[in-house]
Amino acid sequence: MRIEPSVFGKVAVLMGGHSAEREISFMSGRGVLAALLSQGVDAHAFDPAERPLNDLKSEGFERCFITLHGRFGEDGTVQGALELLGIPYTGSGVMASSVCIDKVMTKRIWLADGLSTPGYVLLRRGVYSSADVMAVPDTLGLPLIVKPAREGSSIGLTKVTHAHQMADAVAQAAQLDADILCEQFISGDEVTCPVLGSGTDARALPVIRIVAPEGNYDYQNKYFTDTTQYIVPCGLPAGEEAAIQGLVLAAYQTLNCRGWARADVMIDATTRQPYLLELNTSPGMTGHSLVPMSARAAGMSYEALCLAVLQSASLDHQPAALSVGGRV
């Protein structure tokens, strides 16, 4: 059932922000803004790095579509401010957002609930010694991945293939975060799977298989080249896609996410065991982004996706009158 755009009121599309992913956030935000405007929504761009969030209240905004990525946008900080302002927003709430931005904390919860994720070693800046760094390959084997615990878009990530690369890899990650995640490398198919909805109404969208040049799905290949292949339908063996969708849905629900998100998964080439890598609570919406691609495979246009996500905007503690078109 189509919802009249007027019921959303004045909508702010939050984009830009303060994180290392500011450039990508603008790309996502402009796409969402154009889509909402094309559907008759009274939508406006809003950059929290340029304007105080209090302006949202004083200027009469009634909903926020968050297209901020990374810190100060995807980590519970903006979500907390919007809770205090009483303005419903898209995506997960304060707690789920703050947990999901931290890859180590996310792993701990998944492991506690018996969900598969690669083994890891946590190094804390100012605490670890050179001996600790050099001992990591003995624990995880080679190759392995080193990355900041609270960055996205593969920023600061290094694939370590020889032990002598460890010091530089850790130093690079430590420039971006006090917590450095060293992670077991899973060799095999790389896939991603979005989720839409909340609670028992949440559903996993089609899985996308990612084939990057030389297996290097880095920042450049994610956003600025056309050489990465995105395969949907994913072409996985019978039953594997359903198993991955089930795993991702469990990962989403155990973290108490809502609205939408996207999980990245590696499938071990030998055992075919899927391993959860991370869950993004403010997924990209650029021309190269994966949630719109998966939604399109499910028969949902970019514009319909934006409206569905906007419809799900909510607060952690909201009166029922804030919902539009039924359960959010």
C-alpha positions in Angstrom: 0.0 0.0 0.0 1.4 3.3 -1.1 1.9 5.9 1.7 1.2 9.5 1.0 4.5 11.4 1.2 2.9 14.1 3.3 2.6 11.8 6.3 6.4 11.8 6.7 6.4 15.6 7.3 9.6 17.5 6.9 12.5 15.1 6.5 16.2 15.7 7.1 18.7 13.5 5.2 21.7 13.5 7.4 24.9 13.3 5.3 28.5 14.3 5.5 29.4 14.3 9.2 32.8 14.1 10.8 34.0 10.6 10.0 36.6 9.3 7.6 33.7 8.2 5.4 32.4 11.7 4.9 32.9 11.6 1.1 31.0 8.3 0.8 28.2 9.7 3.1 27.6 12.6 0.7 27.4 10.1 -2.2 24.8 8.1 -0.2 22.9 11.1 1.0 22.5 12.8 -2.3 21.1 9.6 -3.8 18.6 9.2 -1.0 17.6 12.9 -1.1 17.0 12.8 -4.9 14.9 9.6 -4.5 12.8 11.0 -1.7 12.2 14.3 -3.6 11.2 12.3 -6.7 8.5 10.7 -4.6 7.1 13.9 -3.3 8.7 13.8 0.2 9.6 17.2 1.8 13.2 16.2 2.2 16.3 18.4 2.8 20.0 17.8 3.1 21.5 18.3 6.6 25.2 18.0 7.4 25.9 17.7 11.2 29.5 18.8 10.6 28.2 22.2 9.4 25.1 22.8 11.6 24.1 22.0 15.2 21.6 19.2 15.5 19.4 21.5 17.5 18.5 23.1 14.2 16.5 20.0 13.4 14.1 20.8 16.2 13.9 24.5 15.7 13.3 24.1 12.0 10.5 21.6 12.4 12.0 18.4 11.0 9.8 15.5 11.9 12.0 12.5 10.7 15.7 11.9 9.9 17.0 9.6 7.3 20.6 8.8 8.4 23.1 8.3 5.6 26.0 9.1 7.9 28.7 6.4 7.9 31.2 5.5 10.6 31.9 7.5 13.8 29.6 10.3 14.9 26.8 8.9 12.7 26.6 5.2 12.8 27.9 4.7 16.4 25.0 5.7 18.6 26.1 9.3 19.1 23.7 11.0 16.6 21.1 8.4 17.5 21.3 9.5 21.2 21.0 13.1 20.2 17.9 12.4 18.1 16.4 10.5 21.0 16.8 13.6 23.2 15.3 15.8 20.5 12.4 13.3 20.1 12.9 13.1 16.3 12.5 9.6 14.8 15.4 8.3 12.7 16.2 5.5 10.4 18.2 2.5 11.4 19.1 0.9 14.7 18.8 2.5 18.1 21.5 3.8 20.4 22.7 0.5 21.9 22.6 -1.5 18.7 24.4 1.2 16.8 27.1 1.6 19.4 27.7 -2.1 19.6 27.7 -2.7 15.8 30.3 0.0 15.1 32.7 -1.9 17.4 33.7 -5.0 15.5 35.3 -6.6 18.6 32.2 -6.1 20.8 30.0 -7.4 17.9 32.1 -10.6 17.7 31.9 -11.1 21.4 28.1 -11.1 21.3 27.9 -13.3 18.2 30.3 -15.8 19.8 28.3 -15.8 23.0 25.2 -16.7 21.0 27.0 -19.4 19.0 27.2 -17.6 15.7 30.2 -18.2 13.6 32.8 -15.4 13.1 36.5 -15.6 12.4 39.0 -15.9 15.3 40.6 -12.7 16.5 43.2 -11.0 18.7 42.6 -7.6 20.1 45.5 -5.2 20.5 45.1 -1.9 22.4 47.2 1.1 21.5 49.6 2.0 24.2 49.2 -1.4 25.9 50.5 -4.0 23.4 54.2 -4.6 23.0 56.2 -5.5 19.8 56.3 -9.1 21.1 52.5 -9.1 21.3 52.3 -7.9 17.7 54.7 -10.5 16.4 52.9 -13.3 18.3 49.6 -12.7 16.5 50.5 -14.8 13.4 51.3 -17.7 15.7 47.7 -17.5 17.1 45.7 -16.8 13.9 48.0 -18.1 11.2 48.8 -16.4 7.9 47.5 -14.6 6.0 45.4 -12.5 8.5 43.6 -9.2 8.5 44.5 -6.2 10.6 42.0 -3.3 10.8 40.8 -0.6 13.2 38.0 -1.9 15.4 35.6 1.0 14.6 36.1 2.1 11.0 34.2 1.0 7.9 34.7 0.9 4.1 37.9 -1.1 4.6 39.7 2.1 5.8 42.9 1.2 7.6 42.6 -2.5 6.6 45.7 -4.5 5.7 46.0 -8.1 4.6 49.1 -9.5 6.2 50.8 -12.3 4.3 54.2 -12.3 6.0 55.0 -11.8 9.7 57.4 -8.9 8.9 54.3 -6.9 7.7 52.6 -7.0 11.1 54.3 -3.9 12.7 53.4 -1.6 9.8 49.9 -3.0 9.6 49.2 -2.5 13.3 50.8 1.0 13.2 48.5 2.0 10.3 45.4 0.8 12.1 46.5 2.4 15.3 46.4 5.8 13.6 42.7 5.5 13.3 41.6 3.7 16.4 42.9 2.7 19.9 41.6 -0.8 19.4 43.2 -2.9 16.6 41.4 -6.0 15.4 43.6 -8.8 14.1 41.4 -11.4 12.5 41.7 -14.8 11.0 41.6 -14.7 7.2 38.9 -16.9 5.6 39.7 -17.9 2.1 36.7 -18.4 -0.1 33.6 -16.6 -1.4 32.9 -13.1 -0.2 29.2 -12.3 0.1 26.9 -9.7 1.6 23.3 -9.9 2.7 20.9 -7.0 3.7 18.1 -7.1 6.1 14.9 -5.0 6.1 12.5 -4.6 9.0 12.4 -5.1 12.7 11.7 -7.8 15.2 9.8 -10.8 13.8 9.0 -8.8 10.7 12.7 -8.5 9.7 13.6 -10.3 6.4 16.8 -11.0 4.7 17.1 -9.9 1.1 19.0 -11.8 -1.7 22.6 -12.6 -1.1 25.2 -10.8 -3.4 28.5 -12.6 -4.2 31.4 -10.2 -4.6 34.3 -10.9 -6.9 36.9 -8.1 -6.6 40.1 -7.8 -8.7 42.7 -10.1 -7.2 40.3 -10.6 -4.3 41.0 -7.1 -3.1 37.7 -5.5 -2.1 39.2 -2.3 -0.7 38.0 1.3 -0.5 38.9 2.1 -4.1 37.3 -1.1 -5.5 34.2 -0.5 -3.4 33.3 2.9 -4.6 35.4 4.2 -7.4 36.0 1.4 -10.0 33.7 -0.7 -12.1 36.0 -3.8 -12.1 34.4 -5.5 -9.1 31.7 -8.0 -10.0 28.5 -8.2 -8.0 26.7 -11.4 -8.7 23.0 -11.6 -7.9 21.4 -14.1 -8.0 24.5 -15.2 -6.1 24.9 -18.6 -7.8 25.9 -20.4 -4.6 25.2 -24.2 -4.2 21.7 -25.2 -3.3 20.8 -24.3 0.2 23.8 -22.1 0.9 22.0 -18.8 0.2 19.1 -19.7 2.6 21.6 -20.7 5.3 23.5 -17.4 4.9 20.2 -15.5 5.1 19.3 -17.4 8.2 22.7 -16.7 9.8 22.5 -13.0 8.9 19.0 -12.6 10.2 20.1 -14.2 13.5 23.1 -11.9 13.7 20.8 -8.9 13.1 18.2 -9.9 15.7 20.7 -10.9 18.4 22.2 -7.4 18.2 18.7 -5.9 18.5 19.0 -4.1 15.2 16.0 -2.5 13.5 15.0 -0.8 10.3 17.7 -2.1 8.0 21.3 -3.2 8.0 23.8 -5.2 5.9 26.0 -8.1 7.0 29.3 -9.1 5.3 30.1 -12.8 5.3 33.0 -15.0 4.1 32.4 -18.6 3.1 35.3 -21.0 3.7 36.2 -22.5 0.3 37.0 -25.9 1.8 34.3 -26.5 4.5 31.6 -24.1 3.0 31.1 -22.7 6.6 29.9 -19.1 6.5 31.6 -16.6 8.9 30.1 -13.3 9.9 32.6 -10.4 9.5 30.6 -7.3 10.5 27.2 -5.7 10.4 26.6 -2.2 9.0 23.7 -0.3 10.6 23.9 2.6 8.1 24.6 0.9 4.8 25.8 2.7 1.7 23.3 4.0 -0.8 25.7 5.1 -3.6 25.7 3.9 -7.2 28.0 1.0 -6.2 26.2 0.2 -3.0 24.9 -3.3 -2.2 21.6 -2.9 -0.4 19.9 -1.2 -3.4 21.4 -3.9 -5.7 19.9 -6.7 -3.5 16.6 -4.9 -3.1 16.4 -4.5 -6.9 16.9 -8.3 -7.3 13.9 -8.7 -4.9 11.8 -6.4 -7.1 12.2 -3.2 -5.1 13.4 0.0 -6.8 15.8 2.4 -5.2 13.0 4.9 -4.6 10.8 2.2 -3.0 13.7 1.1 -0.8 14.2 4.7 0.4 10.5 5.1 1.3 10.5 1.7 3.1 13.5 2.7 5.2 12.1 6.1 5.9 8.8 4.5 6.9 10.7 2.5 9.5 12.1 5.6 11.3 11.5 5.3 15.0 12.8 6.1 18.5 14.0 3.6 21.2 11.1 4.8 23.3 8.4 6.2 21.0 4.7 6.6 21.3 2.7 4.4 18.9 1.5 7.5 17.1 4.9 7.9 15.5 4.6 4.8 13.4 3.4 5.2 9.8 1.5 2.5 7.9 1.6 -0.1 10.7 4.3 -1.8 12.7 7.9 -0.3 12.5 
